[in-house]
Amino acid sequence: MTTLMRAMELVRFGDADAAFATRELPVPTPGPGQLLVRVEATSVNPLDLQTRRGDYRDQVALPAVIGNDVSGVVVESGPGAGDFQPGDEVWYLAPVFAGQGTYAEFHVVDQALVARKPSGLSHVEAAGLALVGVTVWEALVERAGLRAGERVLVHGGAGGVGSAAIQVAGALGAEVVTTARARDHEFVTGLGADTVIDFSAGDYVPQVRALGGVDVVLDTVGGDTLARSPEVLADRGRVVSIVDTPEPQNLLAAWGVNATYHFLFVSPGRAKLAALGRLVDQGRLRPVIGEVLPLADVAQAHTLLEGGSVGGGRRRPRGKIAVAVHQ
């Protein structure tokens, strides 16, 4: 096997067009309980943008290979890693800020974090679902405890996390309300949203309250969502936010509805992937891949996710932006 691999290194914090460089790095060696995986696909997430900008510079020493989604093939097992064999197709969410990231041709991971890739997903699709899917499962199931018959408000339903959240919430038997631009209403309805609110056309709160409020709010957009959630929550409602909140927000109104707030920084795990895989196998969950780019174009992927345009006038797509590593 080759001893060198191609990787995209983050060499400076700041704008995407000057942040990355193509490098040849040594192929990592799996240690005890670890697997060496040939990365077939990864994807770009908001966490990657924040890392590239320098929001987490205390946790990331440059130069660094970043990225967290993987779908690939096991190449080698370290001592004691007997759960998988070379040739097995796997997917996983790599630990955040722990070792080499996934913008590379090979990656080493603890086998306890790895699951077998659902056979019905391509590598690109699996890589596009790993982080957002685990995030949604942890938010709606483990944190909010969303139950059948409850109503959930998903902010930003056309995004990567939002598009997965609509499907998972529907699979759990919940009624799904989501916010999206008018041009995305048909798209999110097709994912299973029961009610769609155009957040750009006015205040969403009166429209949600007219439905009778919601039991759970999933915040994927930030802004004043935390402060306004009590206006739409039923008594003992739950709010889960996956967004950094740099500005203070007044949550006094949350007392009036006995609200519970959860602030989620996703953690990897095989059990969550297995649960998502079952939904995929049942036809109840499908990743939404809006764009696929080669590894060399990681900077373009960042630009698209930030809402900029790249060659041909392409702009941010719906769903996830995936990276085909060996394309």
C-alpha positions in Angstrom: 0.0 0.0 0.0 1.1 3.5 -0.7 2.8 5.4 2.2 1.7 8.9 1.2 -1.8 10.3 0.8 -3.3 13.5 -0.7 -4.9 15.9 1.8 -6.2 19.4 1.9 -4.5 21.2 4.8 -5.8 24.3 6.5 -2.7 26.5 6.4 -4.2 29.8 7.5 -7.3 31.1 9.2 -9.5 33.4 7.2 -11.2 33.5 3.7 -11.6 30.2 2.0 -9.7 31.1 -1.2 -6.4 31.4 0.7 -7.0 29.0 3.5 -6.2 25.5 2.0 -3.2 23.9 0.3 -2.9 20.4 -1.3 -0.3 18.3 0.6 1.2 14.9 0.5 1.2 13.5 4.0 2.1 10.1 5.5 -0.8 7.6 5.6 -1.6 7.2 9.3 -1.1 3.9 11.1 -4.0 2.4 13.1 -3.2 1.9 16.8 -4.9 -0.5 19.3 -8.7 -0.6 18.7 -8.4 1.6 15.6 -9.2 1.2 11.9 -7.5 2.7 8.9 -10.2 3.8 6.4 -9.9 4.8 2.8 -12.0 7.9 2.7 -14.4 7.7 -0.3 -16.3 10.8 0.6 -16.6 13.5 3.2 -18.7 16.7 3.4 -18.5 20.3 4.5 -20.4 21.5 7.5 -20.9 24.9 9.3 -18.4 23.6 11.9 -15.8 23.5 9.2 -16.5 27.1 8.2 -16.1 28.2 11.8 -12.9 26.3 12.2 -11.5 27.7 9.0 -12.4 31.3 10.0 -10.5 30.8 13.3 -13.4 30.6 15.8 -11.7 27.6 17.4 -8.0 28.5 16.9 -7.3 27.5 20.5 -8.3 23.9 19.6 -6.7 23.8 16.1 -2.9 24.1 15.6 -2.0 25.0 12.0 -1.3 23.4 9.6 -4.2 21.0 10.1 -6.5 18.6 8.2 -10.1 19.4 9.3 -13.4 17.7 8.5 -15.5 15.1 10.4 -17.8 13.1 8.0 -16.5 9.8 6.5 -17.9 7.2 4.3 -15.2 4.7 3.1 -13.7 1.3 3.1 -11.7 -0.4 5.9 -8.1 -1.0 4.8 -6.4 -2.2 7.9 -7.2 -3.0 11.5 -5.0 -2.2 14.5 -4.4 -4.6 17.4 -7.7 -5.6 19.0 -9.9 -4.0 16.4 -11.8 -7.1 15.3 -15.3 -5.6 14.7 -14.5 -4.9 11.0 -12.5 -6.5 8.3 -10.6 -5.0 5.3 -13.1 -4.3 2.5 -16.0 -3.5 4.9 -17.9 -0.3 3.8 -18.3 1.9 6.9 -19.5 5.4 7.8 -18.9 7.5 10.9 -18.5 10.9 12.5 -14.9 11.6 13.5 -14.3 13.2 16.9 -14.2 17.0 16.7 -10.8 18.6 17.3 -9.1 15.2 18.0 -6.4 14.2 15.6 -6.4 14.4 11.8 -9.6 15.4 10.1 -11.3 13.9 7.0 -10.2 16.1 4.1 -7.8 13.4 3.2 -7.5 10.1 1.3 -7.1 8.0 4.5 -8.2 8.4 8.1 -7.7 6.5 11.4 -10.6 6.1 13.8 -11.5 4.2 16.9 -13.7 1.2 15.8 -16.2 2.0 18.6 -17.3 5.1 16.6 -17.8 3.2 13.3 -20.9 1.6 11.8 -21.5 -0.4 8.7 -22.7 1.8 5.9 -26.3 1.3 4.9 -26.3 -0.6 1.7 -28.9 1.7 0.2 -26.6 4.7 0.4 -23.8 5.7 -1.8 -20.6 6.8 -0.1 -21.4 10.4 -1.1 -24.9 10.1 0.5 -23.6 8.5 3.7 -20.9 11.1 4.1 -23.5 13.8 3.7 -25.7 12.3 6.4 -23.2 11.4 9.2 -22.7 14.6 11.1 -26.2 16.1 10.4 -27.9 12.8 11.1 -26.1 12.3 14.4 -26.8 15.9 15.3 -30.5 15.5 14.6 -30.8 12.2 16.5 -29.1 13.6 19.5 -31.2 16.8 19.4 -34.6 15.3 18.9 -34.3 11.9 20.5 -31.7 12.1 23.2 -32.1 15.7 24.3 -35.7 16.8 23.5 -37.2 13.3 23.9 -39.6 14.0 20.9 -42.6 11.7 21.0 -45.2 10.6 18.6 -48.2 13.0 18.5 -46.1 16.0 19.5 -45.4 19.0 17.3 -41.9 20.3 16.5 -40.7 23.5 15.0 -37.6 23.0 12.8 -36.0 26.3 12.0 -34.2 26.3 8.6 -35.8 23.2 7.1 -34.0 23.4 3.7 -30.5 23.2 5.2 -28.4 20.1 5.9 -29.6 19.6 9.5 -33.1 20.9 8.9 -33.7 18.5 6.0 -32.6 15.6 8.1 -34.6 16.8 11.1 -37.9 17.0 9.1 -37.5 13.4 8.1 -36.4 12.0 11.5 -39.2 13.9 13.3 -41.8 12.5 10.9 -40.4 9.0 11.4 -40.9 9.5 15.1 -44.6 10.3 14.5 -44.3 14.0 15.3 -46.1 16.8 13.4 -43.5 18.9 11.7 -43.6 22.7 11.3 -40.7 24.3 9.6 -39.4 27.7 8.4 -38.1 28.1 4.9 -37.9 30.6 2.1 -40.9 30.6 -0.3 -38.8 28.9 -3.1 -38.1 26.0 -0.8 -41.6 25.3 0.4 -42.3 22.5 -2.1 -38.9 21.0 -1.3 -39.5 20.8 2.5 -43.1 19.6 2.0 -41.7 16.8 0.0 -39.4 15.8 2.9 -42.5 15.5 5.1 -43.1 18.9 6.6 -46.8 19.3 7.6 -46.7 23.1 7.8 -44.2 25.5 6.2 -43.8 29.1 7.2 -42.0 31.7 5.0 -39.7 33.3 7.6 -38.7 36.1 5.1 -42.3 37.3 4.7 -42.9 38.3 8.3 -43.0 37.2 11.9 -43.3 33.4 12.2 -44.5 33.5 15.8 -48.2 34.3 15.2 -48.4 31.6 12.6 -47.0 29.0 14.9 -49.3 30.1 17.8 -52.3 29.8 15.5 -51.5 26.1 15.2 -51.6 25.8 19.0 -47.9 26.1 19.6 -45.2 23.4 19.6 -43.7 21.0 22.1 -40.1 21.2 20.7 -38.1 23.8 18.9 -35.0 22.9 17.0 -32.8 26.0 16.4 -30.5 25.7 13.5 -30.4 29.4 12.5 -29.5 31.4 15.6 -30.5 35.1 15.9 -33.2 35.7 18.4 -34.6 32.2 18.2 -33.8 31.3 21.8 -35.5 34.4 23.2 -38.6 34.0 21.1 -39.1 30.3 21.5 -41.2 30.7 24.7 -43.7 32.6 22.6 -44.5 29.4 20.6 -43.8 26.7 23.2 -46.5 24.7 25.0 -46.1 24.2 28.7 -42.9 22.1 29.5 -41.7 22.6 26.0 -38.1 21.9 25.0 -35.6 23.9 23.0 -32.5 22.4 21.4 -30.0 24.8 19.8 -27.0 23.8 17.7 -25.9 27.4 17.1 -23.3 29.4 18.9 -24.9 32.3 20.8 -22.3 35.1 21.0 -24.8 37.7 22.1 -26.8 37.5 25.4 -30.5 36.7 25.1 -33.2 37.3 27.6 -34.8 34.0 28.5 -37.0 35.3 31.3 -40.1 34.3 29.3 -39.0 30.7 29.4 -40.0 30.5 33.1 -43.6 31.2 32.2 -43.9 27.9 30.1 -41.5 25.8 32.3 -39.2 25.5 29.2 -36.1 23.3 29.1 -33.1 24.5 27.0 -30.4 22.2 25.6 -27.3 23.5 23.9 -25.8 20.8 21.7 -22.3 20.3 20.5 -22.5 16.9 18.7 -20.7 13.8 19.9 -20.0 10.8 17.7 -21.3 7.3 18.4 -22.0 4.0 16.7 -25.5 3.6 18.3 -26.7 6.8 16.7 -25.5 5.8 13.3 -27.1 2.4 13.7 -30.5 4.1 14.5 -30.2 6.3 11.5 -29.2 3.4 9.3 -32.4 1.6 10.3 -34.5 4.6 9.2 -32.6 4.6 5.9 -33.3 0.9 5.4 -37.0 1.5 6.1 -37.1 4.3 3.5 -37.9 7.0 6.1 -34.6 8.9 5.8 -32.7 10.0 2.8 -29.8 12.5 2.8 -30.2 15.6 0.6 -27.0 16.2 -1.4 -27.1 19.5 -3.2 -23.6 19.5 -4.6 -20.6 17.2 -5.0 -17.1 18.5 -5.5 -13.7 16.9 -5.7 -11.2 17.1 -2.8 -9.1 19.7 -4.5 -12.2 22.0 -4.6 -12.7 22.1 -0.8 -12.3 25.9 -0.8 -15.1 26.2 -3.3 -17.3 24.0 -1.1 -16.7 26.4 1.8 -17.6 29.4 -0.4 -20.8 27.7 -1.5 -21.8 26.8 2.0 -21.2 30.4 3.1 -23.6 31.6 0.5 -21.1 32.8 -2.1 -20.9 31.9 -5.8 -18.3 29.9 -7.6 -17.6 29.0 -11.3 -20.7 29.2 -13.5 -22.6 31.3 -11.0 -23.4 28.3 -8.7 -24.8 29.3 -5.3 -25.5 27.5 -2.0 -27.6 24.5 -2.8 -30.3 22.8 -0.7 -29.1 20.2 1.7 -25.4 19.1 2.0 -22.3 19.8 0.0 -20.3 16.6 -0.3 -16.7 16.0 -1.3 -15.8 12.9 -3.4 -12.3 12.3 -2.2 -11.2 9.9 -4.9 -13.0 11.5 -7.8 
